[in-house]
Amino acid sequence: MTNPLDKAGAKAPPIIGSGCTQRYDPDRLGPELGTDFPGAEVLWKRYLDAFDNIVDDSISSDVVNAQASSARPAD
């Protein structure tokens, strides 16, 4: 083992393309490379739900502020 990188527990998946189009080869990704993530869908849905709540709260706050400012008497 002369290459110090051979000690690593994981290796990067094969790459296709170059420059701006460089990406991991989706056909070569799999559990043997550590790319299997069975909880990804659940985590993604939790993230989207949290994001939707933040957006909804922001919109509600904007509506309340707009209503409050329009209810003020004109000077």
Secondary structure, 3 states (H helix, E strand, C coil): CCCHHHHCCCCCCCEECCHHHCEECHHHCCHHHCCCCCCHHHHHHHHHHHHHHHHHHHHHHHHHHHHHHHHCCCC
